[in-house]
Each structure stands twice: as structure tokens, then as C-alpha cells.
Amino acid sequence: MAKPIASLLPSIESRLSGWETIQTRLATPSVQRVRPAITVSRTFGCEGYPLALALQARLSEQTGEAWTVFDKALIEHVAQAEGLPVGLLRNLGDESQKLDALGFLPPGRSTHDDAFLRLARHLVQIAQAGNAIVVGRGGGILCRSLANTYHFRLDAPEDFRVASVMRRLDMGREEALVYVREGSRLREAFLSERLGASMSDPLHYHGVFNNALQPVEVIAEAIVAYVKSAWPEPGLFRA
């Protein structure tokens, strides 16, 4: 039996301390130094979350400060404070969004557009606070006007992405192929419609990496080196 995608992620409870730290930082901006943030975009099936974990380890060591990975699950957990239903958040952008346009929506229920707008506000707030690695959710475009953010994307041929999903989720090849193709189609269409831009456009990013040719550890080293050289404030990164 294939593993659920959530099985690849640490528990939400173990990561909420990062959100609490950001809330404290936002509440006292006058005494906080500006910190960088990184967004990681990826073609469906690429190893975005493993890359984020590799970045977290290196950046925490390089800066001597805690960094937090904000993936879909954690951002959605935070957004539930606004009353967004967990089922809608987990399926944001799937085929059920077509029912919104047809008017099949119970009174008082949020649409996919409403949910995405609320998630977007949280995501931008997270990036503004810094010391955050935001995975997916259109972060590279939503946060492109923030001076403290750096944006990167993973891409790879379909064969690599299918093999990666097979390995990580214990899927057979045919199941993984359908999963990757459907996920790619739904994600690109949903984000393109709401952001007015294609997530695959390399001009949105400081760097694009081929996940099939470079392991995430090598990509993480390159990203950290770039952010370290580009960050204008001296003293944040260790020599």
C-alpha cells in the first residue's frame, strides 16, 4: 500500500514552535533585525521538502539561529485559526474547485479562491519575519516584492519525478505516473490562474536547479552560498 504524503513530514506539533517564534518577532519589529527568507518552488514530484530540510540544517548552523520550514501542512494548520476548513485546505486546487464556479457551495463555506487568499497572507507574513523556508504555495511569486526573500526552483524530467515518488511513497510505476501527471496539471493551473503568472517561468527565481542531475545536498550548499554572498547585512553568516 502506498504511503500517504503526510508520512514524509514531521508532525505539525514539532514545528509549531517556529511559527510561535515568528509571531514574537512580528510583534516586536522595532527590536528585531531583518532576516532573510527562502522560497522553494518545484515541479510536481521534485524533492522540495528534502531540499528544505537540507537548507534548514545548513542555515541554522551558518547563522547560529533557528530556521523553520513552512510547507503546505504547517501553513494550513496556521490558517485554520481563521476558520478555514481543513478539508478545503488539504485539497486546495483539486477538481472540486469547479463546483465553486457552478455555485454548488453551502452558505458560509469558503471557496478555493478565499482559502488561497488567506493562505497567501500568512505566507507573506512568514516570509517578512525571516529565518523561514517556504515550500510551494506560490511563494516565489507572492513574495517577490519582499527585499529579504530569495527564490529558487527545482525541476526535473518526468521519469525522475515518477521514480522519486515511487521511492518516497512506495507506489507502483503506473500509480506514480498518474499521480505526478495529475498533480502537475492541477497545481500549475490553479497557481497560474490565481497569480497571473506561470510558476515554471525561470525569471521568477534567483536560481533553478535540475533535481535529476544534482542531489538536494549539493543544491542546498549552492543556495546557502548564494544567499550568504547576497545578504547585505554583515555578521549574520559565519565566516
KADA-V660547 format. One record per residue. SS is DSSP state (2 for helix, 1 for strand, 0 for the rest). PHI is phi in degrees with one decimal (none if undefined). PSI is psi in degrees with one decimal (999 if undefined). Layout:
[[SS | PHI | PSI] [SS | PHI | PSI]]
This chain:
[[0 | none | 136.2] [0 | -66.7 | 148.3] [0 | -78.4 | 145.4] [0 | -69.2 | 150.3] [2 | -59.5 | -31.5] [2 | -64.7 | -20.5] [2 | -67.4 | -16.8] [2 | -83.9 | -9.9] [0 | -109.3 | 144.8] [0 | -61.6 | 159.7] [0 | -62.7 | 150.2] [0 | -59.1 | -41.4] [0 | -58.9 | -35.8] [0 | -72.9 | -11.7] [0 | -112.3 | -7.0] [2 | -66.5 | -23.2] [2 | -60.9 | -31.9] [2 | -64.1 | -40.9] [2 | -65.6 | -40.5] [2 | -63.7 | -37.8] [2 | -63.6 | -41.6] [2 | -65.0 | -39.3] [2 | -61.4 | -40.2] [2 | -64.1 | -42.0] [2 | -63.7 | -41.5] [2 | -68.8 | -30.2] [2 | -74.4 | -18.6] [0 | -130.6 | 60.1] [2 | -64.7 | -26.7] [2 | -68.5 | -22.0] [2 | -108.8 | 6.9] [0 | -106.8 | 135.8] [0 | -77.6 | 149.0] [0 | -67.6 | 138.1] [0 | -124.8 | 149.3] [0 | -75.3 | 160.3] [1 | -137.7 | 156.2] [1 | -128.1 | 136.1] [1 | -109.5 | 141.7] [1 | -121.1 | 112.5] [1 | -101.0 | 154.9] [1 | -155.8 | 146.9] [0 | -65.1 | 140.4] [0 | -54.3 | 127.6] [0 | 101.9 | -14.9] [0 | -73.7 | 165.3] [0 | -93.3 | 62.0] [2 | -66.2 | -42.9] [2 | -70.9 | -43.0] [2 | -57.8 | -36.6] [2 | -64.2 | -42.2] [2 | -61.2 | -40.0] [2 | -66.1 | -39.0] [2 | -65.0 | -39.7] [2 | -64.6 | -43.4] [2 | -57.4 | -46.0] [2 | -63.0 | -44.7] [2 | -71.0 | -42.2] [2 | -69.8 | -36.8] [2 | -63.2 | -40.1] [2 | -70.4 | -41.6] [2 | -69.8 | -33.6] [2 | -101.1 | -16.6] [0 | 70.9 | 17.7] [0 | -126.6 | 158.3] [0 | -76.1 | 135.7] [0 | -117.7 | 146.4] [1 | -122.3 | 137.1] [1 | -91.0 | 123.4] [1 | -110.8 | 101.2] [0 | -101.3 | -175.8] [2 | -52.6 | -46.5] [2 | -64.3 | -43.6] [2 | -72.5 | -40.8] [2 | -62.1 | -40.0] [2 | -66.8 | -38.0] [2 | -60.5 | -43.1] [2 | -65.3 | -42.0] [2 | -67.5 | -19.7] [2 | -63.7 | -19.0] [2 | -60.8 | -22.7] [2 | -89.7 | 4.1] [0 | 88.2 | 14.4] [0 | -74.6 | 129.7] [0 | -66.3 | 137.2] [2 | -62.4 | -35.0] [2 | -61.9 | -42.3] [2 | -66.4 | -41.1] [2 | -63.1 | -42.4] [2 | -70.5 | -25.7] [0 | -109.5 | 20.8] [0 | -57.8 | 123.4] [0 | 92.7 | -0.4] [0 | -80.7 | -172.8] [0 | -63.3 | -21.1] [0 | -66.6 | -15.4] [2 | -63.4 | -22.6] [2 | -63.1 | -28.0] [2 | -67.2 | -28.8] [2 | -57.7 | -49.2] [2 | -66.1 | -27.7] [2 | -85.7 | -5.6] [0 | 86.6 | 8.9] [0 | -84.5 | 70.9] [0 | -136.8 | 120.2] [0 | -61.1 | 149.2] [0 | -55.5 | 134.3] [0 | 85.6 | -6.0] [0 | -86.9 | 140.7] [0 | -74.9 | 145.3] [0 | -84.9 | 171.1] [2 | -61.7 | -37.8] [2 | -63.4 | -44.6] [2 | -59.6 | -46.4] [2 | -62.6 | -42.2] [2 | -65.2 | -39.9] [2 | -61.9 | -40.8] [2 | -69.4 | -41.2] [2 | -61.8 | -39.2] [2 | -61.3 | -40.8] [2 | -61.5 | -43.7] [2 | -63.3 | -42.7] [2 | -62.0 | -44.9] [2 | -64.3 | -40.1] [2 | -61.8 | -41.9] [2 | -60.9 | -46.4] [2 | -65.2 | -39.0] [2 | -60.6 | -36.1] [2 | -72.0 | -24.4] [0 | 83.2 | 176.4] [0 | 53.0 | 36.9] [1 | -129.7 | 145.4] [1 | -118.7 | 108.8] [1 | -98.5 | 121.3] [1 | -102.5 | 118.9] [0 | 71.9 | -157.8] [0 | 62.0 | 23.1] [0 | 75.2 | 19.5] [2 | -58.6 | -35.5] [2 | -62.3 | -30.4] [2 | -92.7 | -43.0] [2 | -60.2 | -33.3] [0 | -106.3 | 13.0] [0 | -67.4 | -20.7] [0 | -86.5 | -5.5] [0 | -83.6 | 122.4] [0 | -67.0 | -20.5] [0 | -92.5 | 6.0] [1 | -108.7 | 148.4] [1 | -127.3 | 137.1] [1 | -121.8 | 133.5] [1 | -137.8 | 154.6] [1 | -136.1 | 143.0] [1 | -104.5 | 135.1] [1 | -134.0 | 163.0] [0 | -172.3 | 155.0] [0 | -61.2 | 158.2] [2 | -59.6 | -40.4] [2 | -57.9 | -41.3] [2 | -65.1 | -44.7] [2 | -65.3 | -39.3] [2 | -64.3 | -45.3] [2 | -62.6 | -38.2] [2 | -64.5 | -43.9] [2 | -65.0 | -41.2] [2 | -57.5 | -44.2] [2 | -70.3 | -45.0] [2 | -79.0 | -29.0] [2 | -113.2 | 7.6] [0 | 54.0 | 43.7] [0 | -97.9 | 153.5] [0 | -74.4 | 165.4] [2 | -62.6 | -46.0] [2 | -64.0 | -42.4] [2 | -62.9 | -43.3] [2 | -66.3 | -37.5] [2 | -62.9 | -45.5] [2 | -63.3 | -42.5] [2 | -60.1 | -44.9] [2 | -68.8 | -44.4] [2 | -67.1 | -43.6] [2 | -67.7 | -42.2] [2 | -62.2 | -41.6] [2 | -61.9 | -45.5] [2 | -64.3 | -47.4] [2 | -67.7 | -43.9] [2 | -64.8 | -47.8] [2 | -63.5 | -42.7] [2 | -65.6 | -44.6] [2 | -63.6 | -49.3] [2 | -69.8 | -37.9] [2 | -62.4 | -41.4] [2 | -64.7 | -41.3] [2 | -85.5 | -25.0] [2 | -102.6 | -12.4] [0 | 66.9 | 27.2] [0 | -157.5 | 156.2] [0 | -90.0 | 128.3] [0 | -66.0 | -19.6] [0 | -83.2 | -6.3] [0 | -69.7 | 116.4] [2 | -65.3 | -16.5] [2 | -69.8 | -11.1] [2 | -80.3 | -10.6] [0 | -121.7 | 152.9] [0 | -74.8 | -23.9] [1 | -163.1 | 144.0] [1 | -122.7 | 131.7] [1 | -121.2 | 143.4] [1 | -87.4 | 106.4] [0 | -63.8 | -23.7] [0 | -76.3 | -24.8] [0 | -101.0 | -17.7] [0 | -133.6 | 125.8] [0 | -68.1 | 158.2] [2 | -61.3 | -28.9] [2 | -65.6 | -39.7] [2 | -69.5 | -41.2] [2 | -63.4 | -41.8] [2 | -61.1 | -41.8] [2 | -61.0 | -41.5] [2 | -66.7 | -40.4] [2 | -66.2 | -44.9] [2 | -62.3 | -40.9] [2 | -61.7 | -40.6] [2 | -65.6 | -50.5] [2 | -62.3 | -38.9] [2 | -61.5 | -40.6] [2 | -77.2 | -28.1] [2 | -88.7 | -22.8] [0 | -67.7 | 125.5] [0 | -77.3 | -19.7] [0 | -86.8 | 119.9] [0 | -72.5 | 151.5] [0 | 94.3 | -10.6] [0 | -73.8 | -44.0] [0 | -97.9 | 144.0] [0 | -72.3 | 147.3] [0 | -66.7 | 999]]
